[in-house]
Amino acid sequence: MSEATAAKIQPATGKLGVMVVGMGAVATTLIAGVEAVRKGLAKPIGSLTQMGTIRLGRRTDNRAPLIKDFAPLTDLNDIVFTGWEIFPEDMYEAAAHAQVLDNDHLNSIKPFLQSIRPMPGVFDQHYVKRLNGTHVKKGRSKCDLAQQLRSDIQTFKSQVERVVVIWCGSTEIFLEPSAVHQTVEAFEKGLLEDDPNIAPSQIYAYAALKEGVPFANGAPNLTVDLPCMIELARANGAPICGKDFKTGQTFIKTVLAPAFKARMLGLSGWYSTNILGNRDGEVLDDPESFKTKEESKLGVLDYILQPELYPDLYKEIYHKVRINYYPPRGDNKEGWDNIDIFGWLGYPMQIKVDFLCRDSILAAPLALDLILFLDLAQRTSSLRHLGIQEWLSFYFKSPQSAPGLYPEHDLFIQSMKLKNTLRHIMGEDLITHLGLEYYD
């Protein structure tokens, strides 16, 4: 890395404060997992920042350092956690309730988890019908609630060097952009007037971005994908990215669909159903919250397969997504897919996938990577004021891109975009995979 390039990235000095919104299954799995890794009790499997490598230069150069050794990421030992939750349990009680990690794991880090108690959260049952929070902030207006969140962030910022906020809370009811979302001025007026189009997740995002703090959204809520939030993010140098962690079924879709397209195999139908029994499943049992999740999951195939370019292969796709709440399954979600494809001369074939996955186990490393990469983006002069960090699309069901630009859903293109961005900011040559230089 050249000195000129190095000077454009501020070092990861001091502590990185992580403020988690919603300290349930995903958050406790993330926090407990990071502590277990720090104590040498487990490996950070699933985390690209911790276990992934990045090729540099020609294939014959044999340069493939770990990403964490290549880019100036925050060390896990320098992360400090806090957050907000609408239930008062400490992180040990919340993790035990979530039943994701076994007792041996939890008891090995019990004092650490007990030391983290959430601050009261901003909550309105209108937006999440199936929950009834008991540990919530009270305020005269949504503006007052936003100011309380800003005060929480300011207090935490005084104790650490930098802060990232990440939403690991529940899926809110389906909302569409409205007049209140078009400018920061309109949004702030809406906060004062308790505009019903402003959901709690938007209040958190507004508070973070006003404080110059990056914000990641792990749910499909309408949150930072709004003109007012993009305006704030760019003005205050607070990076934002997509929404809805790409963990189970959609992760598989963004692997298989590009393969079908690459081989010019047709697709006539894709039926997806899920059963899960955690709090997320309970929330999604409400039709209004399911609508939000459905919109996020349904958009993937159209963007990848581009039926307008390949009408003979993809113009008549029947795509159905179902999610069913089944309490006995807990956090161990099952995603079942029936895929009807067709090949040479139109002859039909089928693929069936039964993915018995652990929802929070898949989500936790994504959350960790986003925290570290958003912090890196804010310390990088060429990324800090872009607002949207499209290079982090890799982690989301609904990637965020510039207005008018279609999002990239193909997992392999997303991976290339992410690694090439790291090469770019570190002053290394981009990898195109052309390879003709080996045959000169």
Residue, then its C-alpha position, 0 to 999 in steps of 0.5 A: m500500500s502506498e503512503a498516499t493511499a494509507a493517508k486516506i484511511q484513518p487507523a482503527t485506534g481506540k475502541l469501536g462502540v457497537m449499538v445494537v437495536g433489538m437484543g434478541a436472538v441475532a444480537t445475543t448470538l453475535i455478542a456471545g460469539v464475539e466474546a467466545v472468539r476473543k476468549g479462544l473458545a470458538k472460531p469465527i466461522g461464517s465471517l469473511t472479515q475474520m476468516g476470508t482471504i483476498r487475492l492480490g496481484r497475479r495468480t502466480d504471485n501467491r499473495a492471499p492475505l487474510i482480509k483482516d491482515f490486509a485492510p485496517l479493520t478494528d480488532l475484535n478485542d477493541i469492540v464494546f457492545t451496548g444497545w436498546e431492547i423493548f424487554p429488560e433482560d440482560m444479555y445472558e437472560a436474553a440469550a438463554h431465552a432465545q435458545v440458540l446457543d447451548n448452556d456450555h457456550l453461555n455459561s463460559i461467558k456468563p459474567f460478560l453477558q450479564s454485564i450488558r443490560p439494554m437501554p429502553g427502546v423506541f417501540d410502537q405496537h402499531y408497527v410490530k403487532r405481535l410484540n408488546g414491549t415493556h422496556v420502552k422510552k416515553g416521549r411527547s412526540k417522535c421528535d422527543l424519542a429521536q432526541q432521547l436516542r441521540s442522547d444515548i448515542q452521545t453518551f456512548k460516543s464519549q466512552v469509545e472512539r467510534v460508533v456503529v449502529i446496527w438494527c437486529g430488531s423485528t420486521e415492521i409492517f409494510l410501508e412505502p415512501s411518502a412525502v415525509h421521507q423526501t427531505v430531511e426538513a420534511f422528515e424532521k417536521g414529521l417527527l414533530e407531528d408524529d407522522p404515522n409514516i415514520a416507523p421506529s426503525q426510521i427514528y433510530a436511523y435518523a438519530a444515528l445519522k444525525e450523530g454521524v454514526p453509520f447504520a446497518n439494517g438487518a431487517p426488511n423495514l423501510t429505514v435508510d432506503l429513503p431520500c432523507m436518510i441518503e441526504l443525511a448519510r452523505a452530509n454527515g459522513a455516516p455510511i449506510c447500506g442495504k437491508d435484510f440479512k441474506t442468510g438462508q433461503t435467499f442466500i441459496k437463491t442468489v447462488l442457484a439463480p446465477a448458475f441457471k442464468a450462466r448456463m442459459l437454463g430456463l426457469s418456470g417456477w420457484y416455490s419457497t416455504n419456510i418454517l421457524g419458531n423464534r421471535d422473528g417467526e412470531v412477528l412474521d405471522d402477522p400479515e402486515s409484517f410478512k408483506t415487508k419480508e415478502e417484498s424483500k424476498l421476491g425481488v431477487l429473481d427478477y434482478i438476477l435473471q433479467p426476464e426483459l433480456y431473456p424472455d424465452l427463459y424467464k418471462e413466465i416465472y411463477h415465484k411464491v414465498r411463504i413463511n409459517y410460524y411453527p414454535p417447536r422449531g425455534d431458531n432452527k429454520e427450515g427453508w424448502d424450495n421446489i424449483d422447476i427449470f427447463g433445458w435443451l428443447g424445453y424439456p422440464m427438470q426439477i431441483k428440490v432444496d431442503f435447507l435446515c439452517r440455524d437463522s441466528i448462527l447464519a446472521a451473526p457473522l454477517a452482522l459482525d462483518l457489516i459492523l467492521f466494514l461500515d467502520l472502515a468505510q467511515r474511516t476511508s476518505s473516498l467512501r465516507h461521504l458516498g452515503i450508500q455503500e453498494w460494495l456491501s450488497f453481498y450481505f443483504k436480500s435487498p441491496q441498496s444502490a444509487p437512485g435509478l440504478y438497479p441493485e446487484h443480487d448475484l452473490f458472486i458479482q457482489s463478492m467481486k465488488l466487495k473485494n475489488t473495493l478493498r483492493h481499490i482503497m488499499g492501492e492494489d490492482l483490481i482483479t478482472h479474471l481476464g487472465l490473458e497475461y499468463y499466455d503472452 
